[in-house]
């Protein structure tokens, strides 16, 4: 949580959060496809 507070203070870090979220979503999709197989 401390990291998120620091990131909120610096707007330049917002894109980093977005990319991290996208990676998590893509990882979830990959996991689902593996389970289906």
PDBQT receptor file of N, H, CA, C and O in Angstrom, charges set to zero:
ATOM      1  N   UNK A   1       0.843  -1.212   0.000  1.00  0.00    +0.000 N 
ATOM      2  CA  UNK A   1       0.000   0.000   0.000  1.00  0.00    +0.000 C 
ATOM      3  C   UNK A   1       0.870   1.250   0.000  1.00  0.00    +0.000 C 
ATOM      4  O   UNK A   1       0.518   2.258  -0.613  1.00  0.00    +0.000 OA
ATOM      5  N   UNK A   2       1.994   1.183   0.681  1.00  0.00    +0.000 N 
ATOM      6  H   UNK A   2       2.279   0.364   1.179  1.00  0.00    +0.000 HD
ATOM      7  CA  UNK A   2       2.884   2.348   0.749  1.00  0.00    +0.000 C 
ATOM      8  C   UNK A   2       3.334   2.764  -0.648  1.00  0.00    +0.000 C 
ATOM      9  O   UNK A   2       3.415   3.952  -0.960  1.00  0.00    +0.000 OA
ATOM     10  N   UNK A   3       3.629   1.762  -1.487  1.00  0.00    +0.000 N 
ATOM     11  H   UNK A   3       3.564   0.797  -1.233  1.00  0.00    +0.000 HD
ATOM     12  CA  UNK A   3       4.070   2.065  -2.853  1.00  0.00    +0.000 C 
ATOM     13  C   UNK A   3       2.976   2.787  -3.629  1.00  0.00    +0.000 C 
ATOM     14  O   UNK A   3       3.253   3.727  -4.374  1.00  0.00    +0.000 OA
ATOM     15  N   UNK A   4       1.726   2.344  -3.451  1.00  0.00    +0.000 N 
ATOM     16  H   UNK A   4       1.501   1.581  -2.846  1.00  0.00    +0.000 HD
ATOM     17  CA  UNK A   4       0.620   2.965  -4.187  1.00  0.00    +0.000 C 
ATOM     18  C   UNK A   4       0.476   4.425  -3.778  1.00  0.00    +0.000 C 
ATOM     19  O   UNK A   4       0.191   5.276  -4.620  1.00  0.00    +0.000 OA
ATOM     20  N   UNK A   5       0.670   4.726  -2.491  1.00  0.00    +0.000 N 
ATOM     21  H   UNK A   5       0.901   4.034  -1.807  1.00  0.00    +0.000 HD
ATOM     22  CA  UNK A   5       0.551   6.106  -2.022  1.00  0.00    +0.000 C 
ATOM     23  C   UNK A   5       1.635   6.962  -2.674  1.00  0.00    +0.000 C 
ATOM     24  O   UNK A   5       1.367   8.084  -3.104  1.00  0.00    +0.000 OA
ATOM     25  N   UNK A   6       2.852   6.435  -2.748  1.00  0.00    +0.000 N 
ATOM     26  H   UNK A   6       3.069   5.523  -2.399  1.00  0.00    +0.000 HD
ATOM     27  CA  UNK A   6       3.953   7.172  -3.376  1.00  0.00    +0.000 C 
ATOM     28  C   UNK A   6       3.650   7.417  -4.849  1.00  0.00    +0.000 C 
ATOM     29  O   UNK A   6       3.901   8.502  -5.374  1.00  0.00    +0.000 OA
ATOM     30  N   UNK A   7       3.109   6.401  -5.506  1.00  0.00    +0.000 N 
ATOM     31  H   UNK A   7       2.905   5.520  -5.079  1.00  0.00    +0.000 HD
ATOM     32  CA  UNK A   7       2.803   6.519  -6.938  1.00  0.00    +0.000 C 
ATOM     33  C   UNK A   7       1.722   7.580  -7.151  1.00  0.00    +0.000 C 
ATOM     34  O   UNK A   7       1.804   8.356  -8.103  1.00  0.00    +0.000 OA
ATOM     35  N   UNK A   8       0.715   7.624  -6.283  1.00  0.00    +0.000 N 
ATOM     36  H   UNK A   8       0.649   6.993  -5.509  1.00  0.00    +0.000 HD
ATOM     37  CA  UNK A   8      -0.362   8.603  -6.423  1.00  0.00    +0.000 C 
ATOM     38  C   UNK A   8       0.196  10.023  -6.355  1.00  0.00    +0.000 C 
ATOM     39  O   UNK A   8      -0.308  10.916  -7.036  1.00  0.00    +0.000 OA
ATOM     40  N   UNK A   9       1.217  10.237  -5.553  1.00  0.00    +0.000 N 
ATOM     41  H   UNK A   9       1.627   9.512  -5.000  1.00  0.00    +0.000 HD
ATOM     42  CA  UNK A   9       1.798  11.574  -5.404  1.00  0.00    +0.000 C 
ATOM     43  C   UNK A   9       2.509  12.002  -6.690  1.00  0.00    +0.000 C 
ATOM     44  O   UNK A   9       2.557  13.188  -7.015  1.00  0.00    +0.000 OA
ATOM     45  N   UNK A  10       3.055  11.032  -7.413  1.00  0.00    +0.000 N 
ATOM     46  H   UNK A  10       3.016  10.068  -7.149  1.00  0.00    +0.000 HD
ATOM     47  CA  UNK A  10       3.786  11.353  -8.652  1.00  0.00    +0.000 C 
ATOM     48  C   UNK A  10       2.971  10.881  -9.853  1.00  0.00    +0.000 C 
ATOM     49  O   UNK A  10       2.892   9.680 -10.116  1.00  0.00    +0.000 OA
ATOM     50  N   UNK A  11       2.366  11.814 -10.580  1.00  0.00    +0.000 N 
ATOM     51  H   UNK A  11       2.430  12.789 -10.367  1.00  0.00    +0.000 HD
ATOM     52  CA  UNK A  11       1.488  11.455 -11.704  1.00  0.00    +0.000 C 
ATOM     53  C   UNK A  11       2.251  10.713 -12.801  1.00  0.00    +0.000 C 
ATOM     54  O   UNK A  11       1.641   9.979 -13.578  1.00  0.00    +0.000 OA
ATOM     55  N   UNK A  12       3.561  10.888 -12.880  1.00  0.00    +0.000 N 
ATOM     56  H   UNK A  12       4.057  11.485 -12.249  1.00  0.00    +0.000 HD
ATOM     57  CA  UNK A  12       4.332  10.246 -13.941  1.00  0.00    +0.000 C 
ATOM     58  C   UNK A  12       4.313   8.721 -13.778  1.00  0.00    +0.000 C 
ATOM     59  O   UNK A  12       4.627   7.991 -14.718  1.00  0.00    +0.000 OA
ATOM     60  N   UNK A  13       3.946   8.247 -12.592  1.00  0.00    +0.000 N 
ATOM     61  H   UNK A  13       3.690   8.840 -11.828  1.00  0.00    +0.000 HD
ATOM     62  CA  UNK A  13       3.951   6.799 -12.354  1.00  0.00    +0.000 C 
ATOM     63  C   UNK A  13       2.636   6.139 -12.757  1.00  0.00    +0.000 C 
ATOM     64  O   UNK A  13       2.540   4.912 -12.781  1.00  0.00    +0.000 OA
ATOM     65  N   UNK A  14       1.614   6.952 -13.077  1.00  0.00    +0.000 N 
ATOM     66  H   UNK A  14       1.692   7.948 -13.057  1.00  0.00    +0.000 HD
ATOM     67  CA  UNK A  14       0.322   6.367 -13.453  1.00  0.00    +0.000 C 
ATOM     68  C   UNK A  14       0.432   5.398 -14.628  1.00  0.00    +0.000 C 
ATOM     69  O   UNK A  14      -0.168   4.324 -14.573  1.00  0.00    +0.000 OA
ATOM     70  N   UNK A  15       1.181   5.731 -15.700  1.00  0.00    +0.000 N 
ATOM     71  H   UNK A  15       1.669   6.603 -15.745  1.00  0.00    +0.000 HD
ATOM     72  CA  UNK A  15       1.328   4.788 -16.820  1.00  0.00    +0.000 C 
ATOM     73  C   UNK A  15       1.912   3.451 -16.363  1.00  0.00    +0.000 C 
ATOM     74  O   UNK A  15       1.573   2.400 -16.908  1.00  0.00    +0.000 OA
ATOM     75  N   UNK A  16       2.786   3.496 -15.365  1.00  0.00    +0.000 N 
ATOM     76  H   UNK A  16       3.062   4.349 -14.922  1.00  0.00    +0.000 HD
ATOM     77  CA  UNK A  16       3.395   2.261 -14.858  1.00  0.00    +0.000 C 
ATOM     78  C   UNK A  16       2.316   1.374 -14.250  1.00  0.00    +0.000 C 
ATOM     79  O   UNK A  16       2.312   0.159 -14.452  1.00  0.00    +0.000 OA
ATOM     80  N   UNK A  17       1.399   1.991 -13.504  1.00  0.00    +0.000 N 
ATOM     81  H   UNK A  17       1.403   2.977 -13.341  1.00  0.00    +0.000 HD
ATOM     82  CA  UNK A  17       0.308   1.224 -12.895  1.00  0.00    +0.000 C 
ATOM     83  C   UNK A  17      -0.540   0.595 -13.994  1.00  0.00    +0.000 C 
ATOM     84  O   UNK A  17      -0.933  -0.567 -13.892  1.00  0.00    +0.000 OA
ATOM     85  N   UNK A  18      -0.819   1.360 -15.040  1.00  0.00    +0.000 N 
ATOM     86  H   UNK A  18      -0.499   2.304 -15.122  1.00  0.00    +0.000 HD
ATOM     87  CA  UNK A  18      -1.654   0.861 -16.134  1.00  0.00    +0.000 C 
ATOM     88  C   UNK A  18      -0.999  -0.348 -16.794  1.00  0.00    +0.000 C 
ATOM     89  O   UNK A  18      -1.668  -1.346 -17.062  1.00  0.00    +0.000 OA
ATOM     90  N   UNK A  19       0.304  -0.266 -17.057  1.00  0.00    +0.000 N 
ATOM     91  H   UNK A  19       0.848   0.544 -16.839  1.00  0.00    +0.000 HD
ATOM     92  CA  UNK A  19       0.982  -1.381 -17.713  1.00  0.00    +0.000 C 
ATOM     93  C   UNK A  19       0.993  -2.606 -16.793  1.00  0.00    +0.000 C 
ATOM     94  O   UNK A  19       0.827  -3.735 -17.254  1.00  0.00    +0.000 OA
ATOM     95  N   UNK A  20       1.188  -2.378 -15.506  1.00  0.00    +0.000 N 
ATOM     96  H   UNK A  20       1.323  -1.460 -15.132  1.00  0.00    +0.000 HD
ATOM     97  CA  UNK A  20       1.194  -3.499 -14.557  1.00  0.00    +0.000 C 
ATOM     98  C   UNK A  20      -0.173  -4.175 -14.552  1.00  0.00    +0.000 C 
ATOM     99  O   UNK A  20      -0.261  -5.402 -14.539  1.00  0.00    +0.000 OA
ATOM    100  N   UNK A  21      -1.237  -3.377 -14.561  1.00  0.00    +0.000 N 
ATOM    101  H   UNK A  21      -1.166  -2.380 -14.571  1.00  0.00    +0.000 HD
ATOM    102  CA  UNK A  21      -2.596  -3.933 -14.566  1.00  0.00    +0.000 C 
ATOM    103  C   UNK A  21      -2.822  -4.737 -15.842  1.00  0.00    +0.000 C 
ATOM    104  O   UNK A  21      -3.394  -5.827 -15.804  1.00  0.00    +0.000 OA
ATOM    105  N   UNK A  22      -2.369  -4.192 -16.976  1.00  0.00    +0.000 N 
ATOM    106  H   UNK A  22      -1.904  -3.308 -17.007  1.00  0.00    +0.000 HD
ATOM    107  CA  UNK A  22      -2.540  -4.901 -18.253  1.00  0.00    +0.000 C 
ATOM    108  C   UNK A  22      -1.799  -6.236 -18.219  1.00  0.00    +0.000 C 
ATOM    109  O   UNK A  22      -2.308  -7.245 -18.708  1.00  0.00    +0.000 OA
ATOM    110  N   UNK A  23      -0.597  -6.239 -17.641  1.00  0.00    +0.000 N 
ATOM    111  H   UNK A  23      -0.184  -5.420 -17.243  1.00  0.00    +0.000 HD
ATOM    112  CA  UNK A  23       0.171  -7.485 -17.570  1.00  0.00    +0.000 C 
ATOM    113  C   UNK A  23      -0.559  -8.511 -16.721  1.00  0.00    +0.000 C 
ATOM    114  O   UNK A  23      -0.607  -9.691 -17.071  1.00  0.00    +0.000 OA
ATOM    115  N   UNK A  24      -1.133  -8.064 -15.596  1.00  0.00    +0.000 N 
ATOM    116  H   UNK A  24      -1.095  -7.106 -15.312  1.00  0.00    +0.000 HD
ATOM    117  CA  UNK A  24      -1.861  -8.993 -14.719  1.00  0.00    +0.000 C 
ATOM    118  C   UNK A  24      -3.050  -9.586 -15.458  1.00  0.00    +0.000 C 
ATOM    119  O   UNK A  24      -3.326 -10.781 -15.356  1.00  0.00    +0.000 OA
ATOM    120  N   UNK A  25      -3.761  -8.727 -16.216  1.00  0.00    +0.000 N 
ATOM    121  H   UNK A  25      -3.537  -7.756 -16.299  1.00  0.00    +0.000 HD
ATOM    122  CA  UNK A  25      -4.930  -9.203 -16.970  1.00  0.00    +0.000 C 
ATOM    123  C   UNK A  25      -4.489 -10.224 -18.019  1.00  0.00    +0.000 C 
ATOM    124  O   UNK A  25      -5.120 -11.269 -18.175  1.00  0.00    +0.000 OA
ATOM    125  N   UNK A  26      -3.409  -9.923 -18.735  1.00  0.00    +0.000 N 
ATOM    126  H   UNK A  26      -2.896  -9.074 -18.609  1.00  0.00    +0.000 HD
ATOM    127  CA  UNK A  26      -2.937 -10.829 -19.784  1.00  0.00    +0.000 C 
ATOM    128  C   UNK A  26      -2.496 -12.157 -19.164  1.00  0.00    +0.000 C 
ATOM    129  O   UNK A  26      -2.718 -13.223 -19.739  1.00  0.00    +0.000 OA
ATOM    130  N   UNK A  27      -1.869 -12.082 -17.986  1.00  0.00    +0.000 N 
ATOM    131  H   UNK A  27      -1.689 -11.216 -17.519  1.00  0.00    +0.000 HD
ATOM    132  CA  UNK A  27      -1.437 -13.312 -17.307  1.00  0.00    +0.000 C 
ATOM    133  C   UNK A  27      -2.660 -14.151 -16.939  1.00  0.00    +0.000 C 
ATOM    134  O   UNK A  27      -2.642 -15.373 -17.085  1.00  0.00    +0.000 OA
ATOM    135  N   UNK A  28      -3.727 -13.497 -16.460  1.00  0.00    +0.000 N 
ATOM    136  H   UNK A  28      -3.742 -12.504 -16.341  1.00  0.00    +0.000 HD
ATOM    137  CA  UNK A  28      -4.946 -14.230 -16.105  1.00  0.00    +0.000 C 
ATOM    138  C   UNK A  28      -5.518 -14.915 -17.339  1.00  0.00    +0.000 C 
ATOM    139  O   UNK A  28      -5.957 -16.063 -17.268  1.00  0.00    +0.000 OA
ATOM    140  N   UNK A  29      -5.515 -14.211 -18.474  1.00  0.00    +0.000 N 
ATOM    141  H   UNK A  29      -5.158 -13.279 -18.532  1.00  0.00    +0.000 HD
ATOM    142  CA  UNK A  29      -6.044 -14.797 -19.710  1.00  0.00    +0.000 C 
ATOM    143  C   UNK A  29      -5.215 -16.012 -20.108  1.00  0.00    +0.000 C 
ATOM    144  O   UNK A  29      -5.765 -17.032 -20.524  1.00  0.00    +0.000 OA
ATOM    145  N   UNK A  30      -3.893 -15.906 -19.984  1.00  0.00    +0.000 N 
ATOM    146  H   UNK A  30      -3.446 -15.078 -19.646  1.00  0.00    +0.000 HD
ATOM    147  CA  UNK A  30      -3.012 -17.020 -20.345  1.00  0.00    +0.000 C 
ATOM    148  C   UNK A  30      -3.300 -18.210 -19.430  1.00  0.00    +0.000 C 
ATOM    149  O   UNK A  30      -3.383 -19.348 -19.892  1.00  0.00    +0.000 OA
ATOM    150  N   UNK A  31      -3.454 -17.940 -18.123  1.00  0.00    +0.000 N 
ATOM    151  H   UNK A  31      -3.387 -17.015 -17.748  1.00  0.00    +0.000 HD
ATOM    152  CA  UNK A  31      -3.738 -19.021 -17.182  1.00  0.00    +0.000 C 
ATOM    153  C   UNK A  31      -5.038 -19.720 -17.559  1.00  0.00    +0.000 C 
ATOM    154  O   UNK A  31      -5.125 -20.947 -17.507  1.00  0.00    +0.000 OA
ATOM    155  N   UNK A  32      -6.053 -18.936 -17.940  1.00  0.00    +0.000 N 
ATOM    156  H   UNK A  32      -5.983 -17.940 -17.982  1.00  0.00    +0.000 HD
ATOM    157  CA  UNK A  32      -7.347 -19.528 -18.297  1.00  0.00    +0.000 C 
ATOM    158  C   UNK A  32      -7.201 -20.402 -19.533  1.00  0.00    +0.000 C 
ATOM    159  O   UNK A  32      -7.763 -21.496 -19.593  1.00  0.00    +0.000 OA
ATOM    160  N   UNK A  33      -6.443 -19.922 -20.527  1.00  0.00    +0.000 N 
ATOM    161  H   UNK A  33      -5.986 -19.034 -20.479  1.00  0.00    +0.000 HD
ATOM    162  CA  UNK A  33      -6.274 -20.699 -21.761  1.00  0.00    +0.000 C 
ATOM    163  C   UNK A  33      -5.529 -22.000 -21.449  1.00  0.00    +0.000 C 
ATOM    164  O   UNK A  33      -5.832 -23.039 -22.035  1.00  0.00    +0.000 OA
ATOM    165  N   UNK A  34      -4.563 -21.952 -20.537  1.00  0.00    +0.000 N 
ATOM    166  H   UNK A  34      -4.317 -21.108 -20.061  1.00  0.00    +0.000 HD
ATOM    167  CA  UNK A  34      -3.822 -23.164 -20.181  1.00  0.00    +0.000 C 
ATOM    168  C   UNK A  34      -4.748 -24.156 -19.491  1.00  0.00    +0.000 C 
ATOM    169  O   UNK A  34      -4.670 -25.360 -19.731  1.00  0.00    +0.000 OA
ATOM    170  N   UNK A  35      -5.627 -23.642 -18.630  1.00  0.00    +0.000 N 
ATOM    171  H   UNK A  35      -5.690 -22.663 -18.435  1.00  0.00    +0.000 HD
ATOM    172  CA  UNK A  35      -6.549 -24.528 -17.906  1.00  0.00    +0.000 C 
ATOM    173  C   UNK A  35      -7.517 -25.186 -18.884  1.00  0.00    +0.000 C 
ATOM    174  O   UNK A  35      -7.864 -26.357 -18.729  1.00  0.00    +0.000 OA
ATOM    175  N   UNK A  36      -7.946 -24.436 -19.883  1.00  0.00    +0.000 N 
ATOM    176  H   UNK A  36      -7.663 -23.485 -20.010  1.00  0.00    +0.000 HD
ATOM    177  CA  UNK A  36      -8.883 -24.989 -20.871  1.00  0.00    +0.000 C 
ATOM    178  C   UNK A  36      -8.225 -26.139 -21.625  1.00  0.00    +0.000 C 
ATOM    179  O   UNK A  36      -8.870 -27.149 -21.909  1.00  0.00    +0.000 OA
ATOM    180  N   UNK A  37      -6.961 -25.990 -21.943  1.00  0.00    +0.000 N 
ATOM    181  H   UNK A  37      -6.437 -25.169 -21.713  1.00  0.00    +0.000 HD
ATOM    182  CA  UNK A  37      -6.255 -27.037 -22.671  1.00  0.00    +0.000 C 
ATOM    183  C   UNK A  37      -6.069 -28.250 -21.765  1.00  0.00    +0.000 C 
ATOM    184  O   UNK A  37      -5.492 -29.253 -22.186  1.00  0.00    +0.000 OA
TER     185      UNK A  37
